[in-house]
Amino acid sequence: MKKIKWNKSLFHPSFLLSTWFYTGLLPLAPGTFGSIAALPFAWLIIEYAGKVGLLNATLIVFIIGLWASKSYMKETGKVDPGEIVIDEVVGQWLVCLVIVDNNHLGQYVIALLTFRVFDIMKPWPISIFDKRHDAFGVMMDDVIAGFLGMAVFFAVNYYVL
């Protein structure tokens, strides 16, 4: 686990949510693990509330993510720290909105890969938001990566699968 400067309770909602239940504290590839940790939640939401439920959950988590990441950055004094992975959750859930078969593991693997490629590479216009050092930039670069991942995943489903 990463050592961080945090004076509040480790159960504080902004800490718990910004690190997506401590997933962001893993020492290697916290963004990838944050994306992976988002997938079971996406499956459950789609299974029980449908894609409209996932879209609503994504919007709610985006708003919560703005607050949680701002609070985390203020408390730790870090700018866009890797421990914040709630943004990966939002981006990953956007890609999951184009899953065709909710019970097909391969769909989730492709959704993960299409999101992570854009999130890691950060091509334009993702790079615009990645250069911002505030909560909005933290969240929006993954939202844009999510939209680009959606487009690629949709094309893969339509033309390849």
PyMOL commands that set and color helices and strands:
alter all, ss='L'
color gray80, all
select helices_A, chain A and resi 13-18+23-25+30-76+86-96+105-121+126-130+135-160
alter helices_A, ss='H'
color red, helices_A
deselect
rebuild
show_as cartoon
